[in-house]
Each structure stands twice: as C-alpha cells, then as structure tokens.
Amino acid sequence: MTVLKVEPRRQAATVDLETGLIDYAHRVEELRSPDEVLDELHAVTMRHLPLAVLGAARLPLKSGDWASLQLGTTVFLHRSVPEGWWKEFQAVAPGTFRPLLSLAAAGMALFTWTELRRMFQPIGIDNWSYDLALKHGMRDGLACPVGGRWVVIFWSPKELSNVVTRRMRITLGAAAGYAALRLEQLAAPNPARVGAHTHLTQRELSVLRLLSTGAQFREVAEALGLGEETVRSHLKKAQIKLGARNRIQAVAEALRQHLIP
C-alpha cells in the first residue's frame, strides 16, 4: 500500500512546485533587492523539497577570471548558506579548478553535484569544492546556468538524484532564469561586460525572450498570462528603449546587448 502512494505524492509535489515557481516568475519583477529575489525563490523550493538556495553568480567575461567574483556585486549568497563556507571557499579557490562554475559557464545544466562527480570522477585536489561543501553539511546541490552569464545554485543536506525529477529540474531552471534576469537589473552595472546597458523591465525582457524563440503574440500572451495588447505594449516600449524599428530588430538588439539569453 505504501509503495502505491509514493508516485501520486511525487506527482502532487511536482505540480505544487511548478505552481509556486510560476507564481514566483510572475512577481519577481516586484522584488526590490537581490536578497528578496533569493529569499522568495528559497521559500518556494523549501516548501516542496529539501532544496535551499545557495546563491547566484554573474559569470566572468573572461574564461577563468574567477578573481572578478565579488560578494554583493557579482556574487549574491542566500542567508541559508552555512556560516564560514564562503570564507573558506574564497581562501581555497585561488589557483584551483572550480568545477561547478566552469561547467555552468560551459552550459552543463541541471545535473546534481553527486551526478557530476559520478560522471567526471575527480581525484585529489579537484575534489576540494565537494569536500568543502560536505564539511559544511551541504551533501548535494543543483546548478542552473542561465545563458552562459549567470548561474543560480541550490544546495541540500540530502542526495538529490532521486528527489529532484527531470520535470522539476526544467521548472527550476526556468525559475532560475527569471531570478537571474532580475538580479541582472538589480546588480551593479558592468559596462565592460555588456556595454551601454539598456534598462528593460522584467515583462519587457520576458516578451523579447519568448519572441526570440519564434513565438507569436498569442503564444507569448498565453505563456505570460497577459492579453495580446499588453504584450504588444511591452514590445513597443522595449523597441523605443532599444532604438529598434520593429520586433526583429528589438530581439536582435536585446541579444547583442546580452539582455536575454
């Protein structure tokens, strides 16, 4: 009897998680600080899974330039991170391989830390980040890269391979994308990275992001829970800000400025 109830419970948890993350995506634009962005995401994931937010990082422009990662500017940690972990991480990291961040920059998405260890079987010093995480009670985690520019990382005191399903990972990855877009707006500007930064609202970015996939206005409206005229209004405002004459130019310019992944 118990075995038969496991799958329905997991399905219910998946649906509840998806509902919570979709709601988060719709209101993330209202959040006014990086702490709020991470707190709200953390509240949703912890309501349904043993999955805490570790933080988010804007990946360096130059490959391997990890020294450019600065807390409060390009790195934002959630308060659930075990005390002392970041200090030790920063002390050990210089001159060593940072597997999770390197894989995120390369677009290796939605694998748990445990799965990555099984895949790559690191030895010796290459195990340092995993060993440090275990020391602080972080047994497993999940890194969600966003457009090769950001990574949002979750951690757990439990192994996640059989807990976080593929469907859950896809939804978590989508929510991480919205979190990263909002953090990009809230973070200190980095002209060297993106040039003259154009400020677009979360809705304008969401519309452009979906249009870049080839979606039509009706499909964009359905995906965002908006009316078609509202979608057209967001696009028009984005076009003005980007100096674009039409939808195609707006999408191309947003991609050129790395405003959408």
N, C-alpha and C positions, 0 to 999 in steps of 0.2 A: 504493500500500500504506500509506503513512504517513497519508494522509488518512482512510482507513477506520478507523484505530486511534484517531483523536482523540476521537470521540464515546464509545466504550466507556471510554476513560480518564477522560473528564469524568464519565460516569455513576458510575464507581467512586469518583472523588474526592468526588462529591456524597454517595454512600452513606456513605463513611468520615467525612466531615464531620458528617453527620447523627448517626451513631453516637456520635461524640465529643461533640457538643453535647448529645445526650440524656443521656449519662453525666454530663456537667457539671451539667445541670439536676437530676439525681437526688442529687448530692452537694454542691451549692452551700451547703446549709444547714449543712454541717460546717465551712465556711470561716470563720475567726475574725477576719479583718480586711479592710478594703477592698482592700489590696494583694493579699491572697490571692485575692479574688474576681476581680480584674482579671488577675492572673498566670495563674490556671488557664484563664480564657477565652482569653487570649492564646496559651497553649500549644496549645490545641485548634485555633484558627484558623490559626496559623502552621505547624502540622503538615500542613495540607492546602492552604493558599492563601497568596499573598503579601499577607496581611492581618493587620496588627498592631493591638492595642488602643491607642487614644489615651487614652481615659478615659471617665468618666461624670460627669454633672452633674445635680443636682436643680434643676429649673427654678424661677425665682422665682414667688412667689404673685401679684405684680402684674406685668402685662404691661410688658416693657421695663425692669424693675428689675434690670438686669444688675450693678449695683454690689453686690448682695447675694450674688453668687457669690464664695465664699471657698475657697481651696485647703485641702483637708483637712477641710472641713466640708460644703460643698455641691458642691465640685468635687474629683474624685479622678483624678489622672493616672497613667498607667502609665509605668514606667521606660523603655519603648521610645521615648517622645516625644523628639524631637531636643532637645539641650541648647540653651537660650536661647529656644525657641519660646514658651513660656508667658510669660516675662518681656516679650517683645516684644508678644505678644498683649494682655496687660494694659495695656501702655503706649499702644497704638494704639486699643484698644477703646472707652474712654470717649467718649460722644457720637457714636459711629458705629454704623451698622447692622450687626448680627451675623446674617447670613443663615441660617447653619446652625441656630443656636439658635432663631431666630424661626420658621423652618419646622418645627422639631421641636415647638415649643410649639403650632403650628397643626395638628400631626398629619401633616405631609408626610413619609411614611416610605419607606425602602427605595429611595431614589434615590441614585446616586453623586454625588459633588461635580461630576464632569465633566458628568453628565446634567443636573444642576440649572443649571449655567452655560449649557448649550445651551438649556434651557427658558426661563430668565429673562433671559439675555444682559445681565448687569450691566455698567455702564460706570463709568469714573472711580473715585471713592473706594469705590464699592460692591464693587469687586474686591479690596479690601485683604486680606481674610482668605484668599482663594485665593492671592494673590501672596505673602503671608507664608508660607503652607504650602509653596509651591513653593521659596521661598528656603531652607527647611529640609529639602528633599528629600522632602516629602510631596506627591506628584503627584496622588493621588486619595484618596477616602475614602468611608465609608458611615455615615450617621447613622441610628440606630434609636430613634425616640421610644417611650416607654413610658407610656401612659395620660395623656399631657399633663403629667406630673410629672417624668419623668426622660428623659434621652437618653444612650444609650451609643454612642460614636463609635469607628470603626475608621479606620486610615489605611494607605496603601500607596505604595511608590515607583513603582508601575506603574498604568496606567489600568485601571479595574476593569470597565468596561461589558460587555466580552466575556469576563470572567473569572468574575465572580460572577453565577451564573444566578438566575432568579426563584425557583426552588426553594431554592437556597442562601440567598437573602435572607430567605425566610419562616422558615427554620430559624434563621438568625442573629437575626432579630427576636424569635423565641420565646426563645432563649437569653438575649438582652439583657434580656427581661422578667424572667427568673429572677435575673439579676445585679442588676437594679435593685431587685427586692424584697428581696434580701439586703442590698444597700447601704442601703436604707431602714431596715432593722433595725439596722445597724451604725453608721449616721451619727448625729451629734449630733441630739437631738430638736429639733423646731421647732414649739413649741406654737401659735405664731401661724398656722402653716400648716394643721395638722391637728387642733388642739385636744388634748384629753387622749388621748395615744397609747396604744393597746392593743397589748401585745406578743403577737403570734401567731407561731408557728413557721413555717418555710418550708412544711412539709407542710400545716399548717392553712390557710395562705394559698392554697396550690395547690388544695386541696379546695374552698374557698369560691369561688375564681376559676372553676373548672370548673363548679361548681353554678350560678354566676351566668349561665352560658350556656344553662342548661336541661338539662345533662347529668344522667343518672340515676346512682345509686350504682355500678351495674355498669360504666357507661362511664367514670366517674371512676377506678374501681379499675384498669381496663384501661389507661387513659392514664398512670397514675402507677406501674403495675407493683405494685400493692398488693392486698390482699384487701379484700372489701367490708366486713368487720367492722372492719378497720383504718381504712378511710375513715370509717365511722360513728363510730369512736372519736375521730378527728381533728376531725370536725364537732362532736361533743359537747363536747370541750374548748374549741373555738372559741366555741360558744354560751355556755358558762359565762363565759369571759373577756369576751365582748361583752354579757353580760346579756340574751341573746336566748332566747325560749321555744321556737323552732323553727328549721328550716332557712331559711325565707323571711326571718324577722327577722334571722338571723345574716348572711345575704348582704346584706340592706338596710343593716344597721348597718356592715358592712365597707365597703360602697360609700360610705356617708355619711362615714365617717372617712377615706376615700381610702386604705384599706389595700389594696384591689385595684383595678386599672384597669377 
